[in-house]
Amino acid sequence: MEKRRLSFWEIWNMSFGFLGIQMGFALQNANASRILQIFGADVHELSWFWIIAPLMGLIVQPIIGHYSDKTWGRFGRRKPYFLVGAILASVGLILMPQAEIFIAFLPALWVGAGMLMIMDASFNIAMEPFRALVGDNLRTDQRTLGFSVQTALIGFGAVIGSWLPYALHHWFGVSNETSEGAVPYNLILSFIIGAAVLVVSILITVVSTKEYSPEELESFEEEMAHSGSIENESEEKKSSLFDIFEDFRKMPTTMRQLSWVQFFSWFGLFGMWVFATPAIAQHIYGLPFTDSSSSTYQNAGDWIGILFGVYNLVSAFYAFGLPYIAKKIGRKRTHAMSLIIGGLGLLSIYIMPNENWLIVSMIGVGIAWSSILAMPYAILAGSISPKKMGVYMGIFNFFIVIPQIINALIGGPLVKYAYDNHAIFALMMSGVSFIIAAALVFKVKDVDDVVQS
């Protein structure tokens, strides 16, 4: 038995929920550091607050992956998880920029950090089953397209989320003025809109997408085992959550090799997300690192949103070309080339004469981001048993969150002590990290390419 070939629009609808997830995620990435600084966090403390995000991924994704592999009911296998995750994330989105309303009970900074934790846990609950759903539903020859469509929707959602605060202020006249310790209204309204879009987009995927039953997936696995495209596994005993540790020990060779690529890719991304606002405010706008309330700082923060939107827009369009590029030169070369371009884009920030030139830098970052979201998963999916798709996608997330945790622990002290509070050097470190990841891609064995040759 073979999986049905899906049409482009079936793949689009199956992935549509990612538009809302990434819109919320982009609002967080572009504005969380800004909001936390408004609530009183120092620049060198920002990475410690951001450690919440990868910790939630480290804890939540493998557990959700394990249980989503074992779930089957009237609402499906993966769909219940990303629906619940979307609802919880929307609560965090609404409350994080309004943390000062709880000031009678806790400091706004603590509440803001708590809402960041809720958002990250919830995004992780939603995100991992979405990755596994693509692996579940698509044939091997459609997986690169599937993850590329997913990446395109991630890009479009992130563009909307990143540009929304700027658009509300400059196009619709919503104020971005603020007093000490208060979040501008254009940010608050952006987060509310993001929460609504998140829930609606997830519902579109839930309603439009059919999942294969466990029995059907079992038959697909038997066929893959006969073809030799997945590594043989011994018969499973009664399943338990602790099987995650055994699965980690037995992870496919391809996954081990990709882990180092992911490590350096996500170390670089985390540094960019955390330090882009203070780095560009200092290096390009000439502001002191302690400034978090001036009108110039708020304008810089809005422009960061535009820049993040640029790299996500580039990512969305580049994603449509990834399957064709990969077909011509292979997935590994495609990914390595994209990472090198992204690394050079980050390094170029240092020499840009003004904020407008940073758009050029972000074009390079967008090319790398698109490939990071698609190529590793397309390579990985061919080496995994369908029965283990969810848990291995969750375990694969270890190699996304561990580098972020390490960066969160050392990033702030590096800025304070090694970089003398010049956050721009954190972005330079991110560029170097991308280039290291590109070199490591060539050590990866792409199982699907081997099988098809």
ABEGO torsion letter per residue (X at the ends): XBBBBBBAAAAAAAAAAAAAAAAAAAAAAAAAAAAAAAAGBBAAAAAAAAAAAAAAAAAAAAAAAAAAAABBBAAEAAAAAAAAAAAAAAAAAAAAAAAAAAAAABBAAAAAAAAAAAAAAAAAAAAAAAAAAAAAABBAAAAAAAAAAAAAAAAAAAAAAAAAAAAAAAAAGBBABBBBGBBBAAAAAAAAAAAAAAAAAAAAAAAABBBBBAAAAAAAAAAAAAAGABBBBBBBBBBBAAAAAAAAAABBAAAAAAAAAAAAAAAAAAAAAAAAAAAAAAAAAGBBAABAABAAAAAAAAAAAAAAAAAAAAAAAAAAAAAAAAAAAEAAAAAAAAAAAAAAAAAAAAABABAAAAAAAAAAAAAAAAAAAAAAAAAAAAABBAAAAAAAAAAAAAAAAAAAAAAAAAAAAAAAAAAGGBAAAAAAAAAAAAAAAAAAAAABBBAAAAAAX
